[in-house]
Every structure is written in structure tokens, then in C-alpha cells.
Amino acid sequence: GGESTAYIHRVKTSLWEEYAGPRGVPQFSLEEEAFRLVQSIESGELTDTKEFLRKVRNDMIFRGVPPEFLPEIDGDEGQFSL
């Protein structure tokens, strides 16, 4: 076991691309959005409610929400994972 360091970088403004100005958020067509939604459903990404609750709970912990407001996850009461 060595020591690890993680860095998170959040881009708030896009870089200039060959002086053409900042890049905008890509807009997907309705067909592309539907395709991505079906892929997420078929992979189980959108149907795993325990995983969703765990992510919401971790986000609440990260944002400093007091423990009494955190949702309980079956079998994980009192455990905090970041």
C-alpha cells in the first residue's frame, strides 16, 4: 500500500479552439438521446435504485448535509463512503 493522490478538475469555461471562440455544450438529437437512454436502461444503470441512492447519499455527504438528513440504505446504516 502506497500513498495515492487524486485531483478533480471541473471545467467552467471551455478552451478556445483555434481562436474560434469557446465551445458550447453539445446538443444531441432526439434519436441520440433516446438511444443513450435505452442503452442506460439495458445496462441496468437507471434501474439500480440502491446504486442511485448510494450516489445521492455520497453527494449529500460531500456537500456537508448533516447525518440526520441522509437517506438510509439497506444494510449500510451508519456507514459513510466517499
N, C-alpha and C positions, 0 to 999 in steps of 0.2 A: 503494500500500500503506500504509494507515493502521495504527493500533495497535488491537488488539481485546482486550477483557477478557471472560472467561466466568465465571459464577458457578454453582455447583452447590448446590442446596438439597435436603437429604434430610429428609423429614418423619418423625419418630419417633412423634409423638403427634398425632392429628388434632385439629382445632379443634372447639370446642363449637359445635353448630348450634342456635341459638336456645335455649340453656340446656337442651337435651335430652340432654346428655352427649356424650362422644366417639363418633365414628362408627367402626364396626367395618369389617373387611376384607369386601368384598362376596363372597358365596358364590354361584357360578354353578351353575345346574342342570347335570345330566349332559348334556342336549341342547345347552346353550350351550357347555360345554367341548368337546364333540365337534365342534360347528360351527366353533369357533375353531381347533381342531386341523386340521380338513380345510382351512380357509382358509390356514393357515400352510404346510401341505404343498403345496397347489396353487400358492401364490405362490413356492415354492422356498425359503422361509425356513428350513425344517427339513431340507432335503436338500442344502444347500450346505456340505459338510464343510470346505472351505477357509475359508469365511467364519466358521464356527463355531470352527475352530482359531485364526484370527486374533483373534477376540474373547477366547478363553481366554488366548491369549498376551499380549494387551494388558492383560487383567485381572491376570495374573501379574506383568507389569512394573510396573503401578500399585501392586501390593501389595508390591513390593520383592523378589521372588524372584530369586536370583542367575541370571545368564545361562546357566550350565551346566545349569540345570534347565528352561529354556524349550524348548517344542516347536519344531522347525524346520518352516517352511512352504516348500514347493517354490518356489524362485526368490526367497525372501525371507531367506535365511540372513544373519544379521548385521545385519538392519535392524530397528530398533525404532520402532514407530509408536504414538503415544498418541492 
